[in-house]
Amino acid sequence: MSIQDTINTYKIWSPEARHNPQALYAQMRREAPVYRAIGPVSGNTFWFFTRYDDCVAALRDNRFGKVFTRSRTPEQLAQLPPPNALLATIDTHMLNLDPPDHTRLRGLVHKAFTPTMIENLRTRTGDIADALLNDIAASGAETMNLVDDFAFPLPITVIAELLGIPAADRAQFREWTKTIIFTPTLDVRIAAGMQLISYLQPIFAARRRDPKDDLISALVAVEEAGDKMDQNELISMVFLLLAAGHETTVNLITNGMLALLEHPDEMAKLQADFGLMKTAVEEMLRYNGPVETTLSRWAYDDIEWGGQIIQRGDMIMAALLAANRDPDVFPDPDRFDIARTPNKHIAFGGGIHYCIGAPLARLEGTVAIEALLRRFPNMALDVPRESLVWNDQIIFRGLSALPIRLRGRN
C-alpha cells in the first residue's frame, strides 16, 4: 500500500473524526495501531500510536525526544531557516526539553504542585466555584454556556492567583495562549507572543522590586540567582503554567459534565453518593479526557516498532484517547462507569513528562463538578448532542461551547 493510500485510509483530521475520534481510533487499534500519516498543513510525517501498551512504552522510551534539532543531521540543520526568536523564547519550557534541562526546570516548579500544596487550594477553589455559581443563579437565567460561564473562569482564576497575576485579565490570557498554541499563521502567533511578553515583563520587574507570596516571585528569585533559570526560560515557564494550567481543566470539567448528562443513571448515582467523586473524575479522564494526543516527540534514530520503521526525524503522537479505550486494558471500554476500578488511564501522559499539574486538575475537576451537581441537580443538555462543536485540532479535546438548561425540561 502506498503512503498516499495509507493516508486516505484513516482521516484523522476530518470533521467526522474531530467530532467523534473514538470510532476512528478503535478501527486504527484493530487495523493499524502504529500508523503513518502526513500532516495536512505541515506536510510532516506523523506516527500515531493507538494501543495502550505502545503509548505507555513510547512515552518512556528515550529514543523519542523533545528537542527537534537532535533528530536532524548536521546537513539537515544547515538547510533549515533560522527559528523565530520570539516563538523560540516561548517554546523554551520543560515540555519541549530533554534531561538535564527538563529535570532542572521541572524541579523548580515541582514544589508548587505537590499533593499537599494543591490540597491547600481546595477551600479557595470551592469559594471561586461558589461565587461563579452564585452569579449564574442570581442572573435568573434558564441556561448557561458551561465553558464560558464556569469551566473557563474557574481554573484560570486559580492559576492566575497561584502565579500572582490579575485574574481580571483572564479573557486576554486565554486569547493569547490559544492563539500561540493553535493558530497556524506565523505572523498572528508572533504578534500574540509579543503582547504576552510585553504584559509579563512589568510583572517580573515588580516582583524583583517587591516579591510576593506567589509562584512568579519564586521563579524570578531563581532567575535572579543566575544559575538555574534564564530570562527566556522564565518567560516560557510562566506561559506554560498559564496555558496548561487552565486549558486542560476547562476540558476536564466540560467533557466530564457532558459524559454525566449523556449517562443520567451514572449522574443520579453520583448525586446519591458524592463519595464516588474521586473515581468519577478518574473515569471522566479516561472516557473522554481533556488531551487527545501528546505533544510532539521526534525519533532520534531509525526505530523498528510494531513491524514499522520509524525513521530518524519522524514525529510520533501517542493518542491518549485511543489508549484509554483499549479493550485489552479496560473491560467494556466504551461504557461510562463512575465506579470503575482499577482505572489505569494515561490522560495525563506518562514518563518524565507526566503532567506536573495533574493534582491541581483533579482537585479543580472534583470541586467544580460536585458544586455544579449540588447547585443545579436537574441540569440537562440544551442542544442535540450532534450539534456540539469540538475543537478542530488534535492536541486538546474540548468543546467550543456546552449549552446547559439549568433546571432540566418539563
C-alpha positions in Angstrom: 0.0 0.0 0.0 1.4 3.4 -0.9 1.8 6.2 1.6 -1.0 8.1 -0.1 -3.3 5.1 0.1 -2.5 4.8 3.8 -3.2 8.5 4.4 -6.6 8.2 2.8 -7.5 5.2 5.0 -7.7 7.0 8.3 -8.8 10.6 8.1 -7.6 11.8 11.5 -8.1 15.5 10.7 -11.5 15.1 9.1 -14.6 16.9 10.7 -16.1 13.5 11.3 -13.0 12.4 13.3 -12.8 15.7 15.2 -16.5 15.2 16.3 -16.0 11.5 17.2 -12.4 10.4 17.2 -13.1 7.2 19.2 -14.7 5.4 16.3 -11.7 6.0 14.1 -9.2 5.2 16.9 -11.0 1.9 17.5 -10.6 1.0 13.9 -6.9 2.0 13.9 -6.2 0.0 17.1 -7.5 -3.1 15.2 -6.0 -2.5 11.8 -3.0 -0.1 12.1 -2.0 0.5 15.7 1.3 2.1 14.5 0.1 4.3 11.7 1.9 6.8 9.5 0.2 9.9 8.3 1.2 13.2 6.7 0.0 16.4 8.4 -2.4 18.2 6.1 -0.9 21.6 6.9 2.8 21.0 7.8 3.4 18.1 5.4 5.4 16.4 8.2 5.3 12.7 8.9 3.3 11.7 12.0 3.2 8.2 13.6 0.1 7.6 15.7 0.2 5.0 18.4 -3.3 4.0 19.5 -2.8 0.9 21.7 -2.3 1.4 25.4 0.9 -0.6 25.8 2.5 1.2 22.8 1.6 4.6 24.2 3.0 3.8 27.6 6.2 2.3 26.2 6.8 5.2 23.8 6.3 7.8 26.5 9.1 6.2 28.5 11.5 5.5 25.6 14.4 7.9 25.4 14.9 7.2 21.7 12.0 9.6 21.2 12.7 13.1 22.5 11.5 16.6 22.6 14.4 18.5 21.0 13.8 18.8 17.3 17.4 19.7 16.4 18.6 16.4 17.9 16.6 14.5 15.4 18.3 16.2 12.4 21.6 15.5 10.8 24.1 18.4 10.5 23.3 18.6 6.8 19.6 18.9 7.5 20.1 21.5 10.2 22.2 23.6 7.7 19.2 23.7 5.4 16.7 24.9 8.0 15.6 28.5 8.2 16.6 30.3 11.4 13.8 29.9 14.1 11.8 32.9 15.1 13.5 34.2 18.2 10.3 35.3 20.0 8.5 32.0 19.5 11.7 30.1 20.4 11.6 32.0 23.7 8.1 31.0 24.4 8.8 27.4 23.5 11.8 27.1 25.9 9.7 25.3 28.5 10.1 21.9 30.1 7.6 20.1 27.9 9.9 20.8 24.9 13.1 19.7 26.6 15.0 16.5 27.4 17.1 15.9 30.5 19.1 17.5 32.1 17.3 20.8 31.2 13.9 19.3 31.7 14.9 17.8 35.0 16.2 21.2 36.2 13.2 23.2 35.2 10.7 20.7 36.4 12.4 20.6 39.8 11.9 24.4 40.1 8.2 24.3 39.9 7.5 20.8 41.5 7.2 22.3 44.9 4.1 24.3 43.8 2.3 21.2 42.6 2.8 18.6 45.3 -0.4 17.0 46.5 -0.1 18.7 49.9 0.3 22.2 48.3 -2.6 21.5 46.0 -4.8 20.3 48.7 -4.3 23.7 50.4 -6.1 25.2 47.4 -9.3 23.2 47.9 -11.1 25.8 50.0 -10.1 28.7 47.7 -11.2 26.7 44.6 -14.5 26.0 46.3 -15.0 29.7 47.0 -14.3 30.6 43.4 -16.8 27.9 42.2 -19.5 29.1 44.6 -19.0 32.7 43.5 -19.4 31.8 39.8 -22.5 29.7 40.5 -24.0 32.4 42.7 -23.7 34.9 39.8 -25.3 32.4 37.4 -28.2 31.7 39.9 -28.6 35.4 40.6 -29.0 36.2 36.9 -32.2 34.2 36.8 -31.0 32.6 33.5 -32.6 29.4 32.5 -29.5 28.3 30.5 -25.7 28.8 30.6 -22.8 28.0 28.4 -20.8 25.8 30.7 -17.5 26.7 29.0 -17.6 30.5 29.2 -19.7 30.8 32.4 -18.0 28.3 34.6 -15.4 25.8 33.2 -13.1 28.5 31.9 -13.2 31.2 34.6 -12.7 28.7 37.5 -9.2 27.3 36.6 -7.9 30.5 35.0 -8.7 32.3 38.3 -6.9 29.6 40.3 -3.8 29.5 38.2 -3.7 33.3 37.9 -3.8 33.6 41.7 -1.2 30.9 42.1 1.1 32.7 39.7 0.3 36.2 41.1 -1.2 37.8 38.0 -4.5 39.6 37.8 -7.4 37.2 37.2 -9.3 40.2 35.8 -7.2 39.8 32.7 -8.3 36.2 32.2 -10.0 36.7 28.9 -6.9 38.3 27.5 -4.7 35.4 28.8 -6.9 32.9 27.0 -6.8 34.8 23.7 -3.0 35.0 23.8 -2.4 31.4 24.8 -4.9 29.9 22.4 -3.5 32.0 19.5 0.1 30.9 20.3 -0.8 27.3 20.6 -3.5 26.8 17.9 -3.1 29.4 15.2 -1.1 28.1 12.2 -0.4 31.6 10.9 3.1 32.6 12.0 2.6 36.4 12.0 -0.5 36.1 14.1 1.3 33.8 16.6 4.3 36.2 16.8 2.0 39.2 17.5 0.3 37.3 20.3 3.6 36.3 21.7 4.9 39.9 21.7 1.8 41.0 23.5 2.1 38.3 26.2 5.8 39.1 26.8 5.1 42.8 27.0 2.4 42.0 29.5 4.6 39.8 31.7 7.8 41.8 31.8 6.5 44.6 34.0 5.1 41.9 36.4 8.5 40.3 36.5 10.1 43.7 37.2 7.6 44.4 40.0 8.3 41.1 41.7 12.1 41.8 41.6 11.5 45.0 43.4 8.8 43.7 45.8 8.5 39.9 46.0 5.1 38.4 46.9 3.9 35.1 48.1 3.3 33.7 44.7 4.9 31.5 42.1 6.2 34.2 39.8 8.1 35.7 42.7 9.7 32.3 43.4 10.6 31.8 39.8 12.0 35.4 39.5 14.2 34.7 42.5 15.6 31.6 40.8 16.2 33.6 37.6 17.9 36.3 39.6 20.3 33.7 41.1 21.5 33.2 37.5 22.4 29.6 37.7 19.1 27.7 37.4 16.9 29.7 35.0 17.5 32.3 32.5 15.1 35.1 31.3 13.8 33.1 28.3 13.1 30.1 30.4 11.3 32.3 32.9 9.0 33.7 30.2 8.4 30.3 28.7 7.7 28.7 32.1 5.0 31.2 33.0 3.5 30.8 29.6 3.4 27.1 30.0 1.9 27.2 33.5 -0.7 29.8 32.4 -1.7 27.8 29.3 -1.6 24.3 30.6 -2.9 25.4 34.0 -6.3 26.2 32.6 -6.8 24.6 29.1 -6.9 21.0 30.3 -9.1 21.7 33.3 -11.6 23.6 31.1 -11.9 20.4 29.0 -12.0 18.1 32.1 -14.9 19.9 33.6 -16.8 20.3 30.3 -16.2 16.8 28.9 -16.9 15.3 32.3 -20.2 17.1 32.6 -21.2 16.1 29.1 -20.5 12.4 30.0 -22.7 12.7 33.1 -25.5 14.4 31.1 -25.4 11.7 28.5 -25.5 9.0 31.2 -28.3 10.1 33.6 -28.1 6.9 35.6 -24.5 7.5 36.4 -25.2 11.1 37.2 -28.0 10.0 39.6 -25.7 7.5 41.2 -23.1 10.3 41.8 -25.7 12.7 43.2 -26.8 10.0 45.6 -23.2 9.4 46.8 -20.7 12.2 46.4 -18.2 9.8 48.0 -17.8 8.5 44.4 -16.4 11.8 43.2 -12.8 10.6 43.1 -13.5 7.5 40.9 -16.0 9.5 38.9 -13.3 12.1 37.9 -10.9 9.4 37.0 -13.5 7.8 34.8 -14.2 11.2 33.2 -10.4 11.5 32.5 -10.4 8.0 30.9 -13.7 8.1 29.0 -13.2 11.4 27.2 -10.1 13.1 28.6 -9.0 16.7 28.1 -6.0 15.8 25.9 -6.4 13.8 22.8 -2.7 13.3 21.9 0.6 14.1 23.4 2.7 16.9 22.2 5.3 16.1 19.5 8.2 13.8 20.1 10.9 13.1 17.4 12.7 9.9 16.7 16.4 10.3 17.4 17.3 7.1 15.4 15.7 4.8 13.0 13.4 2.6 15.2 11.6 -0.6 14.4 8.2 -0.5 16.2 5.2 -2.8 15.7 6.5 -4.0 12.3 7.1 -0.5 11.1 10.3 1.5 10.6 10.1 4.9 12.2 12.8 7.0 10.6 15.0 9.5 12.4 13.3 12.8 12.4 9.8 11.4 12.2 7.3 12.7 14.7 5.3 10.4 17.0 2.0 11.1 18.7 0.6 8.9 21.5 -3.2 9.0 21.1 -4.2 9.2 24.8 -7.9 9.0 24.0 -7.4 5.8 22.0 -5.2 4.2 24.7 -7.8 4.9 27.3 -10.4 2.9 25.4 -8.1 -0.1 24.7 -10.2 -3.2 25.4 -7.1 -5.1 26.3 -6.7 -2.9 29.3 -10.2 -1.6 30.1 -13.1 -4.1 30.2 -16.1 -2.8 28.3 -14.1 0.4 27.4 -17.0 2.3 25.8 -19.1 2.1 29.0 -19.0 5.1 31.3 -18.8 3.8 34.8 -18.1 6.3 37.6 -17.2 3.5 40.0 -14.7 1.8 37.6 -11.7 0.3 39.4 -8.9 -0.2 38.6 -8.6 2.6 36.2 -5.0 2.9 34.9 -5.8 5.7 32.4 -3.0 7.8 30.9 -5.0 11.0 30.5 -2.1 13.0 32.0 0.6 11.3 29.8 3.4 9.3 31.2 7.2 9.0 31.7 9.2 12.1 32.7 6.8 14.4 31.1 3.8 13.3 33.1 1.6 16.3 33.7 3.0 18.2 36.7 -0.3 19.9 37.2 -2.3 16.6 37.5 -3.0 17.0 41.2 -4.4 20.5 40.6 -6.5 19.5 37.6 -8.0 16.6 39.7 -8.8 18.9 42.6 -10.4 21.5 40.4 -12.4 18.9 38.4 -13.7 17.3 41.6 -14.6 20.6 43.3 -16.2 22.1 40.2 -18.4 19.1 39.2 -19.6 18.5 42.7 -20.5 22.2 43.1 -22.4 22.1 39.8 -24.4 19.0 40.7 -25.3 20.3 44.1 -26.4 23.8 42.8 -28.2 22.6 39.7 -29.2 19.0 40.3 -31.6 18.9 37.4 -29.3 20.1 34.6 -29.9 18.9 31.1 -28.2 19.3 27.7 -29.9 22.2 25.9 -29.0 21.2 22.3 -28.8 17.9 20.4 -25.6 16.1 21.0 -24.7 16.1 17.3 -24.8 19.9 17.2 -22.0 20.4 19.6 -18.8 21.9 18.1 -15.5 20.3 19.1 -12.1 22.0 18.7 -10.7 21.2 15.2 -7.1 20.3 16.3 -5.8 17.0 17.7 -3.9 18.1 20.9 -6.7 19.3 23.3 -10.0 17.5 23.2 -12.6 20.2 24.1 -15.9 21.9 23.1 -16.2 25.5 22.0 -19.5 25.6 24.0 -21.7 23.4 26.1 -25.2 24.9 26.4 -27.0 23.6 29.5 -30.5 24.0 30.7 -30.1 24.6 34.4 -33.4 23.2 35.6 -33.9 20.4 33.1 -37.0 20.1 30.9 -40.6 19.7 32.0 
